[in-house]
Amino acid sequence: MKERPKWLVYVMLVFATSMWGSGFIAGKIAVEDFGPFTVAFLRFFFAAVLLFPLMWKMEPKRPVVTRRDWLFFALLGLTGIFIYNVCFFLASMYAPVVKSSLFIATNPVLILLLSILFLKERVTRFQIAGMILALSGAATIISEGNMGAIITGGLEAIDIILLLAVVTWALYSVLGKVVLKKFSPVVSTTYAVMFGTIFLLPFSLYEASPLSWLEASPSSWLAILHMSVFVTVISFVMYYDGIQQIGASKAALFINVMPVSAVVMAVIFLNESFGMIHLAGALLVFSGVTLGTKVIGPQVKPVPFFRKKAG
């Protein structure tokens, strides 16, 4: 694996997660004409059309794919492509952007815990503090400073759907770390998208006839193409590359950039309000990401979250 400069990895992760924020806006546009299964299928079908030639060109000598590898690729497609995106587009139909962003912003917490439990990753004090700070910023943006509303609001059906999205994306990120020990980001993303598209196809055909797709507006098709090219192909490869370069738990901190970009775009394209509390939350998010990605000096050693008992 060719090691990239840290600053370049961080810039790529900010761009990738910012593009994911734009997916909230594009999703709301697309579901005006398509159902959630159809939007997800079309998004990843077009992405696959781009990814396979990209993989063949960039990775002409790919590692041999074993039966175990195919199982992992299928799990990636099931979690990060199929289940996550169906939940995401259901949220686009029935939940405001700010609420969806809040749930998705909790991903770093679960990814960090799963990375510690299953990947035996270590975390630094900077990562823990940065994660808390960034997540606080995301919560500030979404709740508009009323943190109590998050606790007392209770769970609705859409909340359970969003919670499922968080869990499946965390599993996707941790499984991706395992796959990246053998395969490159573009190979991992391509095969995950392939399986996800296959899983989505029958549900999409059941949801609506392909002939009805012709009745969709140009804005819906542009939204789907945007999600295919920028939100999927470019951003997924960058995110996986970030996991490979700096680890799953550290790369997950950048997911907190997503609600910031989503809120900003919601203000611009959906005419949602923006106040000082949103600005304060955005500053917390970027401060948390900066702190969480701080280079570890000789005075600060990585420490495991759960220490082994002596003896």
C-alpha positions in Angstrom: 0.0 0.0 0.0 1.4 3.4 -1.0 1.3 5.7 2.0 -0.2 9.2 1.2 0.6 12.4 3.1 -1.7 12.7 6.1 -3.0 16.1 5.0 -4.0 14.7 1.6 -5.9 11.8 3.3 -7.7 14.3 5.5 -8.7 16.5 2.5 -10.0 13.4 0.6 -12.0 12.3 3.6 -13.5 15.8 4.1 -14.5 15.9 0.4 -16.0 12.4 0.5 -18.1 13.0 3.6 -19.2 16.4 2.3 -20.4 14.7 -0.9 -22.4 12.3 1.3 -24.0 15.4 2.8 -25.1 16.3 -0.7 -26.7 12.9 -1.0 -29.4 14.0 1.5 -30.5 16.8 -0.9 -30.2 14.6 -4.0 -32.2 11.9 -2.3 -35.0 14.2 -1.5 -35.2 15.3 -5.1 -35.0 11.7 -6.5 -37.7 10.2 -4.2 -40.2 12.7 -5.7 -40.4 10.5 -8.8 -39.0 7.1 -7.6 -39.5 4.7 -4.7 -36.6 4.0 -2.2 -35.7 0.6 -3.8 -35.7 2.1 -7.3 -33.6 5.1 -6.3 -31.1 2.9 -4.6 -30.9 0.4 -7.5 -30.5 3.1 -10.2 -27.8 4.9 -8.1 -25.7 1.8 -7.8 -26.4 0.4 -11.2 -24.9 3.5 -12.8 -22.1 3.4 -10.2 -21.3 -0.2 -11.2 -21.1 0.8 -14.9 -18.4 3.3 -13.9 -16.7 1.2 -11.3 -16.0 -2.0 -13.2 -14.0 -0.2 -16.0 -12.2 1.8 -13.4 -11.2 -1.3 -11.5 -10.1 -3.1 -14.6 -7.9 -0.2 -15.5 -6.5 0.6 -12.1 -6.2 -3.0 -10.9 -5.2 -5.3 -13.8 -3.6 -7.8 -11.5 -6.1 -8.3 -8.7 -5.7 -10.8 -5.9 -7.6 -14.1 -6.5 -11.0 -13.9 -4.9 -11.8 -16.9 -2.7 -15.1 -18.2 -1.5 -14.5 -16.4 1.8 -13.8 -13.2 0.0 -17.0 -13.4 -2.0 -18.9 -13.9 1.3 -17.3 -10.7 2.7 -18.1 -8.7 -0.5 -21.7 -10.0 -0.3 -21.9 -8.8 3.4 -20.6 -5.4 2.3 -23.2 -5.2 -0.4 -25.9 -6.3 2.0 -25.0 -3.8 4.8 -23.6 -0.7 3.2 -25.3 -0.8 -0.1 -28.7 -2.6 0.2 -30.0 -2.1 3.8 -28.3 1.2 4.5 -29.5 2.9 1.3 -33.1 1.7 1.5 -33.2 3.1 5.0 -31.5 6.3 3.8 -34.1 6.9 1.0 -37.0 6.0 3.2 -35.7 8.7 5.5 -35.5 11.1 2.6 -39.2 10.6 2.0 -40.4 10.8 5.6 -37.8 12.7 7.7 -36.3 16.2 7.5 -32.6 16.4 6.5 -31.6 17.6 10.0 -33.1 14.6 11.8 -31.5 12.2 9.3 -28.2 13.9 9.8 -28.3 13.5 13.5 -28.8 9.7 13.4 -26.1 9.3 10.8 -23.7 11.5 12.8 -23.7 8.9 15.6 -21.9 6.5 13.3 -18.4 7.2 14.6 -19.4 6.1 18.1 -20.5 2.7 17.0 -17.7 2.3 14.4 -15.2 3.1 17.1 -16.7 0.5 19.5 -16.9 -2.2 16.8 -13.3 -1.5 15.7 -12.1 -2.0 19.3 -14.2 -5.1 19.8 -13.6 -6.9 16.5 -10.5 -5.3 14.9 -8.6 -4.9 18.2 -7.8 -1.3 17.2 -6.4 1.1 19.8 -7.6 4.6 20.3 -5.8 7.6 21.6 -7.0 10.3 24.0 -7.1 12.7 21.1 -9.5 10.4 19.2 -11.8 10.0 22.1 -11.9 13.7 22.9 -12.2 14.6 19.2 -15.1 12.1 18.7 -17.0 13.6 21.7 -16.4 17.1 20.5 -17.4 16.4 16.9 -20.5 14.5 17.9 -21.5 17.3 20.2 -21.2 19.7 17.3 -23.4 17.5 15.1 -26.0 17.2 17.9 -25.9 21.0 18.4 -26.6 21.6 14.7 -29.5 19.1 14.6 -31.2 19.9 17.9 -30.6 23.7 17.5 -29.1 23.8 21.0 -31.9 21.9 22.7 -30.1 18.7 23.7 -33.0 17.6 26.0 -35.3 17.3 23.0 -33.1 14.4 21.7 -33.5 12.5 24.9 -37.2 13.1 25.6 -38.4 12.9 22.0 -38.9 9.1 22.0 -38.6 6.7 19.0 -40.9 6.8 16.0 -41.0 4.3 13.1 -38.6 6.5 11.1 -36.2 6.7 14.1 -36.0 2.9 14.0 -35.3 3.0 10.3 -32.5 5.5 10.8 -31.1 3.5 13.7 -30.9 0.5 11.4 -29.1 2.7 8.9 -26.5 3.6 11.5 -25.9 0.0 12.6 -25.5 -1.3 9.0 -23.1 1.5 8.0 -21.0 0.8 11.1 -20.9 -2.9 10.1 -20.0 -1.9 6.5 -17.1 0.2 7.7 -15.6 -2.4 10.0 -16.1 -5.2 7.5 -14.4 -3.0 5.0 -11.3 -2.8 7.1 -11.0 -6.6 7.0 -11.5 -6.7 3.3 -8.9 -3.9 2.7 -6.2 -6.1 4.2 -6.2 -8.0 0.9 -8.0 -5.8 -1.7 -7.7 -2.2 -2.8 -10.4 0.4 -2.1 -11.6 0.4 -5.8 -11.8 -3.4 -5.9 -13.6 -3.5 -2.5 -16.1 -0.8 -3.5 -16.8 -2.3 -6.9 -17.6 -5.8 -5.7 -19.7 -4.4 -2.8 -21.7 -2.3 -5.2 -22.1 -5.3 -7.5 -23.7 -7.4 -4.8 -25.8 -4.5 -3.5 -27.2 -3.8 -7.0 -28.1 -7.5 -7.4 -29.9 -7.5 -4.0 -31.8 -4.3 -4.9 -32.9 -5.4 -8.4 -35.9 -7.6 -7.6 -37.2 -5.2 -5.0 -36.9 -2.3 -7.5 -38.8 -4.3 -10.2 -41.5 -5.1 -7.7 -41.8 -1.5 -6.6 -42.3 0.0 -10.1 -42.2 -1.0 -13.7 -39.0 0.2 -15.6 -41.4 1.9 -18.1 -42.5 4.2 -15.4 -39.0 5.5 -15.0 -39.4 7.3 -18.3 -41.9 9.6 -16.6 -39.4 10.9 -14.1 -38.3 14.5 -14.3 -34.8 15.6 -15.5 -34.0 16.9 -12.0 -34.6 13.4 -10.5 -32.4 11.8 -13.1 -29.7 14.4 -12.4 -30.0 13.7 -8.7 -29.5 10.0 -9.3 -26.4 10.6 -11.5 -24.9 12.9 -8.9 -25.3 10.2 -6.3 -23.9 7.6 -8.7 -20.7 9.5 -9.7 -19.9 11.8 -6.7 -21.6 10.3 -3.7 -20.9 6.7 -4.6 -17.9 6.2 -7.0 -15.6 9.0 -6.0 -16.6 9.3 -2.3 -16.7 5.5 -1.5 -13.3 4.9 -3.0 -11.9 7.9 -1.1 -13.5 6.8 2.2 -12.2 3.3 1.8 -8.7 4.6 1.0 -8.9 6.7 4.2 -9.8 3.6 6.2 -6.8 1.8 4.7 -4.5 4.7 5.4 -5.4 5.8 8.9 -7.8 3.1 10.3 -11.5 2.7 10.6 -12.1 4.5 13.9 -10.0 7.5 12.9 -11.5 7.8 9.4 -15.0 7.5 11.0 -14.4 10.9 12.7 -14.9 12.6 9.4 -18.5 11.3 9.1 -19.3 14.2 11.4 -18.5 16.6 8.5 -21.5 15.1 6.7 -24.3 16.7 8.8 -22.5 20.0 8.5 -22.5 19.9 4.7 -26.1 18.5 4.7 -27.3 21.4 6.8 -25.5 24.0 4.7 -26.9 22.5 1.5 -30.4 22.2 3.0 -30.2 26.0 3.7 -29.2 26.7 0.1 -31.4 24.3 -1.8 -34.3 23.6 0.6 -34.6 27.1 2.1 -34.1 25.8 5.7 -33.1 28.3 8.4 -29.5 28.8 9.5 -28.5 30.6 12.7 -25.6 31.1 15.1 -26.3 27.8 16.8 -25.6 26.0 13.5 -22.4 28.0 13.1 -21.3 27.0 16.6 -22.1 23.4 15.9 -20.1 23.4 12.7 -17.1 24.9 14.5 -17.4 22.1 17.1 -17.5 19.4 14.3 -14.4 20.7 12.5 -12.5 21.2 15.8 -13.3 17.6 16.8 -12.1 16.3 13.5 -8.9 18.3 13.8 -8.3 17.1 17.4 -9.1 13.5 16.6 -6.6 13.4 13.7 -3.8 15.1 15.6 -0.5 13.4 15.0 0.6 11.4 18.1 3.7 12.8 19.6 6.3 10.9 21.7 4.6 12.0 24.9 1.2 10.5 24.0 0.9 6.7 23.5 -2.1 4.9 22.1 -4.1 3.3 24.9 -6.7 0.5 24.5 -10.2 1.4 25.5 -10.4 -1.7 27.7 -7.3 -2.6 29.5 -6.4 -6.2 30.2 -6.2 -7.2 33.8 -2.7 -7.7 35.1 -1.7 -11.4 35.7 
